[in-house]
Amino acid sequence: MLMKSPLIPVREPQPLNAKIWDEHTSEEHKWELWDGIPFFKDGIERDRLTICLIHSMGLKHLVQLLPEQSRNDLRQLLMDAEK
């Protein structure tokens, strides 16, 4: 069973290597959809790939990609988490 990713995305992009990519993509390297959830219905593979991609692009770029409404929602979630 896959575990949570040990990668820690930071502000700037971080390079990936083949081993990291292999560990963070689906076990069968298939892109599937299970009741609206990519890869498998437990969401673990989706979450690992998400962390891997954010690790690669960096948080700064992720925030730049987000629509304004998503940035506002993220800002609110972060403020709520600090409480």
N, CA, C and O atoms as CSV, one atom per row, in Angstrom:
chain,resi,resn,atom,element,x,y,z
A,1,MET,N,N,0.838,-1.185,0.000
A,1,MET,CA,C,0.000,0.000,0.000
A,1,MET,C,C,0.878,1.243,0.000
A,1,MET,O,O,1.895,1.291,0.693
A,2,LEU,N,N,0.494,2.229,-0.763
A,2,LEU,CA,C,1.234,3.480,-0.813
A,2,LEU,C,C,1.017,4.280,0.464
A,2,LEU,O,O,-0.069,4.269,1.044
A,3,MET,N,N,2.040,4.955,0.881
A,3,MET,CA,C,1.962,5.812,2.053
A,3,MET,C,C,1.990,7.264,1.578
A,3,MET,O,O,2.165,7.538,0.391
A,4,LYS,N,N,1.814,8.181,2.517
A,4,LYS,CA,C,1.904,9.593,2.175
A,4,LYS,C,C,3.298,9.900,1.643
A,4,LYS,O,O,4.282,9.262,2.016
A,5,SER,N,N,3.354,10.874,0.780
A,5,SER,CA,C,4.632,11.274,0.188
A,5,SER,C,C,5.544,11.919,1.223
A,5,SER,O,O,5.077,12.696,2.056
A,6,PRO,N,N,6.839,11.609,1.182
A,6,PRO,CA,C,7.787,12.267,2.079
A,6,PRO,C,C,8.284,13.612,1.520
A,6,PRO,O,O,9.001,14.340,2.206
A,7,LEU,N,N,7.907,13.937,0.284
A,7,LEU,CA,C,8.366,15.181,-0.331
A,7,LEU,C,C,7.763,16.385,0.377
A,7,LEU,O,O,6.623,16.343,0.837
A,8,ILE,N,N,8.540,17.457,0.459
A,8,ILE,CA,C,8.069,18.691,1.078
A,8,ILE,C,C,8.178,19.809,0.049
A,8,ILE,O,O,9.260,20.357,-0.166
A,9,PRO,N,N,7.052,20.150,-0.588
A,9,PRO,CA,C,7.090,21.256,-1.544
A,9,PRO,C,C,7.459,22.559,-0.840
A,9,PRO,O,O,6.992,22.832,0.266
A,10,VAL,N,N,8.286,23.344,-1.479
A,10,VAL,CA,C,8.689,24.650,-0.956
A,10,VAL,C,C,8.393,25.709,-2.015
A,10,VAL,O,O,7.850,25.411,-3.079
A,11,ARG,N,N,8.758,26.936,-1.704
A,11,ARG,CA,C,8.441,28.064,-2.589
A,11,ARG,C,C,8.946,27.863,-4.021
A,11,ARG,O,O,8.202,28.091,-4.975
A,12,GLU,N,N,10.180,27.445,-4.174
A,12,GLU,CA,C,10.784,27.324,-5.502
A,12,GLU,C,C,10.731,25.877,-6.004
A,12,GLU,O,O,10.639,24.944,-5.207
A,13,PRO,N,N,10.789,25.695,-7.323
A,13,PRO,CA,C,10.754,24.344,-7.894
A,13,PRO,C,C,11.929,23.490,-7.428
A,13,PRO,O,O,13.019,23.997,-7.162
A,14,GLN,N,N,11.688,22.197,-7.336
A,14,GLN,CA,C,12.731,21.238,-6.995
A,14,GLN,C,C,12.737,20.152,-8.072
A,14,GLN,O,O,11.674,19.688,-8.482
A,15,PRO,N,N,13.886,19.755,-8.520
A,15,PRO,CA,C,13.930,18.752,-9.588
A,15,PRO,C,C,13.471,17.381,-9.106
A,15,PRO,O,O,13.613,17.023,-7.937
A,16,LEU,N,N,12.920,16.638,-10.041
A,16,LEU,CA,C,12.535,15.249,-9.794
A,16,LEU,C,C,13.547,14.354,-10.482
A,16,LEU,O,O,14.227,14.777,-11.418
A,17,ASN,N,N,13.645,13.125,-10.023
A,17,ASN,CA,C,14.425,12.132,-10.756
A,17,ASN,C,C,13.494,10.963,-11.071
A,17,ASN,O,O,12.344,10.943,-10.632
A,18,ALA,N,N,13.983,10.014,-11.817
A,18,ALA,CA,C,13.147,8.892,-12.253
A,18,ALA,C,C,12.615,8.097,-11.062
A,18,ALA,O,O,11.478,7.627,-11.096
A,19,LYS,N,N,13.408,7.943,-10.027
A,19,LYS,CA,C,12.975,7.176,-8.855
A,19,LYS,C,C,11.799,7.866,-8.156
A,19,LYS,O,O,10.806,7.221,-7.820
A,20,ILE,N,N,11.915,9.174,-7.942
A,20,ILE,CA,C,10.832,9.924,-7.304
A,20,ILE,C,C,9.572,9.857,-8.163
A,20,ILE,O,O,8.478,9.623,-7.650
A,21,TRP,N,N,9.727,10.064,-9.474
A,21,TRP,CA,C,8.575,10.025,-10.370
A,21,TRP,C,C,7.899,8.656,-10.311
A,21,TRP,O,O,6.673,8.567,-10.233
A,22,ASP,N,N,8.690,7.608,-10.349
A,22,ASP,CA,C,8.153,6.253,-10.317
A,22,ASP,C,C,7.413,5.990,-9.007
A,22,ASP,O,O,6.380,5.320,-8.999
A,23,GLU,N,N,7.935,6.511,-7.912
A,23,GLU,CA,C,7.311,6.303,-6.609
A,23,GLU,C,C,6.017,7.100,-6.428
A,23,GLU,O,O,5.199,6.770,-5.569
A,24,HIS,N,N,5.833,8.139,-7.229
A,24,HIS,CA,C,4.695,9.036,-7.035
A,24,HIS,C,C,3.627,8.932,-8.120
A,24,HIS,O,O,2.585,9.579,-8.015
A,25,THR,N,N,3.856,8.156,-9.131
A,25,THR,CA,C,2.817,7.933,-10.124
A,25,THR,C,C,2.111,6.622,-9.788
A,25,THR,O,O,2.590,5.846,-8.961
A,26,SER,N,N,0.994,6.385,-10.422
A,26,SER,CA,C,0.212,5.205,-10.071
A,26,SER,C,C,1.051,3.940,-10.218
A,26,SER,O,O,1.960,3.875,-11.045
A,27,GLU,N,N,0.736,2.948,-9.411
A,27,GLU,CA,C,1.521,1.712,-9.401
A,27,GLU,C,C,1.589,1.054,-10.770
A,27,GLU,O,O,2.618,0.489,-11.142
A,28,GLU,N,N,0.499,1.125,-11.518
A,28,GLU,CA,C,0.473,0.513,-12.836
A,28,GLU,C,C,0.773,1.531,-13.937
A,28,GLU,O,O,0.753,1.191,-15.120
A,29,HIS,N,N,1.048,2.768,-13.554
A,29,HIS,CA,C,1.315,3.861,-14.488
A,29,HIS,C,C,0.170,4.044,-15.479
A,29,HIS,O,O,0.384,4.295,-16.665
A,30,LYS,N,N,-1.049,3.911,-14.961
A,30,LYS,CA,C,-2.252,4.124,-15.751
A,30,LYS,C,C,-2.996,5.334,-15.195
A,30,LYS,O,O,-3.029,5.561,-13.985
A,31,TRP,N,N,-3.578,6.085,-16.084
A,31,TRP,CA,C,-4.411,7.206,-15.677
A,31,TRP,C,C,-5.857,6.723,-15.750
A,31,TRP,O,O,-6.422,6.593,-16.836
A,32,GLU,N,N,-6.449,6.460,-14.591
A,32,GLU,CA,C,-7.806,5.955,-14.524
A,32,GLU,C,C,-8.648,6.873,-13.644
A,32,GLU,O,O,-8.124,7.671,-12.866
A,33,LEU,N,N,-9.960,6.741,-13.786
A,33,LEU,CA,C,-10.883,7.534,-12.989
A,33,LEU,C,C,-11.868,6.590,-12.305
A,33,LEU,O,O,-12.544,5.800,-12.964
A,34,TRP,N,N,-11.945,6.679,-10.972
A,34,TRP,CA,C,-12.823,5.822,-10.170
A,34,TRP,C,C,-13.856,6.702,-9.477
A,34,TRP,O,O,-13.539,7.376,-8.497
A,35,ASP,N,N,-15.056,6.701,-9.965
A,35,ASP,CA,C,-16.129,7.512,-9.380
A,35,ASP,C,C,-15.692,8.953,-9.156
A,35,ASP,O,O,-15.968,9.541,-8.110
A,36,GLY,N,N,-15.003,9.518,-10.153
A,36,GLY,CA,C,-14.586,10.912,-10.086
A,36,GLY,C,C,-13.257,11.150,-9.395
A,36,GLY,O,O,-12.836,12.299,-9.267
A,37,ILE,N,N,-12.581,10.102,-8.944
A,37,ILE,CA,C,-11.298,10.233,-8.249
A,37,ILE,C,C,-10.209,9.611,-9.124
A,37,ILE,O,O,-10.294,8.432,-9.466
A,38,PRO,N,N,-9.177,10.397,-9.492
A,38,PRO,CA,C,-8.108,9.845,-10.334
A,38,PRO,C,C,-7.369,8.690,-9.669
A,38,PRO,O,O,-7.126,8.708,-8.463
A,39,PHE,N,N,-7.021,7.703,-10.453
A,39,PHE,CA,C,-6.203,6.546,-10.106
A,39,PHE,C,C,-6.940,5.478,-9.315
A,39,PHE,O,O,-7.084,4.357,-9.804
A,40,PHE,N,N,-7.410,5.781,-8.113
A,40,PHE,CA,C,-8.137,4.785,-7.335
A,40,PHE,C,C,-9.006,5.504,-6.320
A,40,PHE,O,O,-8.701,6.626,-5.917
A,41,LYS,N,N,-10.074,4.868,-5.913
A,41,LYS,CA,C,-11.070,5.530,-5.081
A,41,LYS,C,C,-10.590,5.970,-3.698
A,41,LYS,O,O,-11.241,6.806,-3.071
A,42,ASP,N,N,-9.469,5.431,-3.200
A,42,ASP,CA,C,-8.979,5.883,-1.887
A,42,ASP,C,C,-8.242,7.216,-1.973
A,42,ASP,O,O,-7.995,7.843,-0.942
A,43,GLY,N,N,-7.886,7.662,-3.173
A,43,GLY,CA,C,-7.268,8.972,-3.367
A,43,GLY,C,C,-5.786,9.044,-3.032
A,43,GLY,O,O,-5.176,10.098,-3.217
A,44,ILE,N,N,-5.189,7.971,-2.550
A,44,ILE,CA,C,-3.788,8.011,-2.127
A,44,ILE,C,C,-2.860,8.294,-3.311
A,44,ILE,O,O,-1.964,9.131,-3.203
A,45,GLU,N,N,-3.061,7.616,-4.422
A,45,GLU,CA,C,-2.196,7.838,-5.591
A,45,GLU,C,C,-2.375,9.257,-6.122
A,45,GLU,O,O,-1.401,9.889,-6.533
A,46,ARG,N,N,-3.592,9.758,-6.118
A,46,ARG,CA,C,-3.854,11.139,-6.544
A,46,ARG,C,C,-3.084,12.111,-5.658
A,46,ARG,O,O,-2.447,13.042,-6.151
A,47,ASP,N,N,-3.147,11.888,-4.347
A,47,ASP,CA,C,-2.485,12.779,-3.398
A,47,ASP,C,C,-0.966,12.744,-3.564
A,47,ASP,O,O,-0.314,13.788,-3.525
A,48,ARG,N,N,-0.399,11.548,-3.750
A,48,ARG,CA,C,1.060,11.425,-3.921
A,48,ARG,C,C,1.510,12.147,-5.193
A,48,ARG,O,O,2.529,12.839,-5.186
A,49,LEU,N,N,0.754,11.987,-6.282
A,49,LEU,CA,C,1.116,12.668,-7.526
A,49,LEU,C,C,0.986,14.180,-7.368
A,49,LEU,O,O,1.814,14.931,-7.884
A,50,THR,N,N,-0.039,14.626,-6.666
A,50,THR,CA,C,-0.225,16.063,-6.433
A,50,THR,C,C,0.977,16.652,-5.707
A,50,THR,O,O,1.500,17.689,-6.115
A,51,ILE,N,N,1.418,16.003,-4.640
A,51,ILE,CA,C,2.583,16.485,-3.890
A,51,ILE,C,C,3.821,16.484,-4.789
A,51,ILE,O,O,4.611,17.428,-4.755
A,52,CYS,N,N,3.990,15.444,-5.581
A,52,CYS,CA,C,5.134,15.347,-6.486
A,52,CYS,C,C,5.144,16.509,-7.489
A,52,CYS,O,O,6.187,17.120,-7.725
A,53,LEU,N,N,3.989,16.806,-8.072
A,53,LEU,CA,C,3.913,17.888,-9.051
A,53,LEU,C,C,4.128,19.249,-8.412
A,53,LEU,O,O,4.792,20.105,-8.997
A,54,ILE,N,N,3.582,19.466,-7.226
A,54,ILE,CA,C,3.801,20.740,-6.529
A,54,ILE,C,C,5.264,20.868,-6.125
A,54,ILE,O,O,5.834,21.957,-6.196
A,55,HIS,N,N,5.874,19.769,-5.703
A,55,HIS,CA,C,7.310,19.741,-5.384
A,55,HIS,C,C,8.107,20.197,-6.613
A,55,HIS,O,O,9.052,20.978,-6.497
A,56,SER,N,N,7.716,19.706,-7.775
A,56,SER,CA,C,8.416,20.020,-9.020
A,56,SER,C,C,8.220,21.474,-9.458
A,56,SER,O,O,9.161,22.109,-9.933
A,57,MET,N,N,7.018,21.998,-9.301
A,57,MET,CA,C,6.735,23.354,-9.787
A,57,MET,C,C,7.001,24.429,-8.749
A,57,MET,O,O,7.228,25.587,-9.101
A,58,GLY,N,N,6.975,24.063,-7.478
A,58,GLY,CA,C,7.153,25.035,-6.404
A,58,GLY,C,C,5.841,25.704,-6.037
A,58,GLY,O,O,4.960,25.871,-6.880
A,59,LEU,N,N,5.718,26.079,-4.788
A,59,LEU,CA,C,4.500,26.710,-4.292
A,59,LEU,C,C,4.223,28.051,-4.969
A,59,LEU,O,O,3.069,28.397,-5.225
A,60,LYS,N,N,5.275,28.793,-5.254
A,60,LYS,CA,C,5.112,30.104,-5.892
A,60,LYS,C,C,4.387,29.961,-7.230
A,60,LYS,O,O,3.450,30.705,-7.518
A,61,HIS,N,N,4.823,29.006,-8.039
A,61,HIS,CA,C,4.196,28.797,-9.344
A,61,HIS,C,C,2.769,28.273,-9.182
A,61,HIS,O,O,1.873,28.665,-9.930
A,62,LEU,N,N,2.558,27.390,-8.208
A,62,LEU,CA,C,1.213,26.881,-7.965
A,62,LEU,C,C,0.255,28.031,-7.684
A,62,LEU,O,O,-0.835,28.086,-8.253
A,63,VAL,N,N,0.652,28.941,-6.816
A,63,VAL,CA,C,-0.202,30.077,-6.469
A,63,VAL,C,C,-0.461,30.948,-7.694
A,63,VAL,O,O,-1.568,31.459,-7.866
A,64,GLN,N,N,0.547,31.122,-8.545
A,64,GLN,CA,C,0.361,31.908,-9.768
A,64,GLN,C,C,-0.631,31.243,-10.723
A,64,GLN,O,O,-1.346,31.929,-11.454
A,65,LEU,N,N,-0.676,29.913,-10.717
A,65,LEU,CA,C,-1.596,29.181,-11.592
A,65,LEU,C,C,-3.049,29.253,-11.131
A,65,LEU,O,O,-3.972,29.171,-11.940
A,66,LEU,N,N,-3.237,29.406,-9.841
A,66,LEU,CA,C,-4.595,29.355,-9.291
A,66,LEU,C,C,-5.419,30.571,-9.702
A,66,LEU,O,O,-4.906,31.690,-9.727
A,67,PRO,N,N,-6.688,30.359,-10.022
A,67,PRO,CA,C,-7.593,31.490,-10.248
A,67,PRO,C,C,-7.739,32.294,-8.955
A,67,PRO,O,O,-7.492,31.771,-7.868
A,68,GLU,N,N,-8.130,33.538,-9.068
A,68,GLU,CA,C,-8.244,34.430,-7.913
A,68,GLU,C,C,-9.138,33.833,-6.823
A,68,GLU,O,O,-8.796,33.909,-5.643
A,69,GLN,N,N,-10.262,33.250,-7.192
A,69,GLN,CA,C,-11.161,32.656,-6.194
A,69,GLN,C,C,-10.457,31.534,-5.425
A,69,GLN,O,O,-10.627,31.407,-4.212
A,70,SER,N,N,-9.675,30.733,-6.127
A,70,SER,CA,C,-8.941,29.647,-5.465
A,70,SER,C,C,-7.886,30.213,-4.522
A,70,SER,O,O,-7.691,29.685,-3.427
A,71,ARG,N,N,-7.208,31.272,-4.930
A,71,ARG,CA,C,-6.220,31.901,-4.045
A,71,ARG,C,C,-6.895,32.445,-2.789
A,71,ARG,O,O,-6.367,32.319,-1.684
A,72,ASN,N,N,-8.065,33.051,-2.971
A,72,ASN,CA,C,-8.810,33.573,-1.814
A,72,ASN,C,C,-9.216,32.440,-0.877
A,72,ASN,O,O,-9.089,32.559,0.341
A,73,ASP,N,N,-9.707,31.338,-1.452
A,73,ASP,CA,C,-10.093,30.188,-0.629
A,73,ASP,C,C,-8.881,29.618,0.102
A,73,ASP,O,O,-8.972,29.273,1.281
A,74,LEU,N,N,-7.756,29.517,-0.584
A,74,LEU,CA,C,-6.538,29.007,0.033
A,74,LEU,C,C,-6.075,29.921,1.161
A,74,LEU,O,O,-5.689,29.450,2.231
A,75,ARG,N,N,-6.114,31.205,0.923
A,75,ARG,CA,C,-5.738,32.181,1.949
A,75,ARG,C,C,-6.604,31.990,3.202
A,75,ARG,O,O,-6.097,31.992,4.324
A,76,GLN,N,N,-7.915,31.825,2.995
A,76,GLN,CA,C,-8.830,31.637,4.124
A,76,GLN,C,C,-8.548,30.319,4.856
A,76,GLN,O,O,-8.554,30.271,6.086
A,77,LEU,N,N,-8.303,29.264,4.094
A,77,LEU,CA,C,-7.981,27.975,4.715
A,77,LEU,C,C,-6.712,28.067,5.557
A,77,LEU,O,O,-6.653,27.504,6.650
A,78,LEU,N,N,-5.704,28.770,5.060
A,78,LEU,CA,C,-4.465,28.916,5.813
A,78,LEU,C,C,-4.680,29.753,7.083
A,78,LEU,O,O,-4.112,29.449,8.132
A,79,MET,N,N,-5.482,30.782,6.984
A,79,MET,CA,C,-5.775,31.593,8.179
A,79,MET,C,C,-6.552,30.766,9.194
A,79,MET,O,O,-6.291,30.857,10.394
A,80,ASP,N,N,-7.505,29.960,8.729
A,80,ASP,CA,C,-8.270,29.097,9.634
A,80,ASP,C,C,-7.378,28.051,10.300
A,80,ASP,O,O,-7.579,27.715,11.467
A,81,ALA,N,N,-6.397,27.537,9.564
A,81,ALA,CA,C,-5.492,26.519,10.113
A,81,ALA,C,C,-4.593,27.087,11.196
A,81,ALA,O,O,-4.134,26.355,12.072
A,82,GLU,N,N,-4.337,28.392,11.142
A,82,GLU,CA,C,-3.476,29.032,12.135
A,82,GLU,C,C,-4.191,29.283,13.456
A,82,GLU,O,O,-3.550,29.541,14.475
A,83,LYS,N,N,-5.501,29.210,13.441
A,83,LYS,CA,C,-6.293,29.490,14.653
A,83,LYS,C,C,-6.245,28.348,15.618
A,83,LYS,O,O,-6.854,28.417,16.686
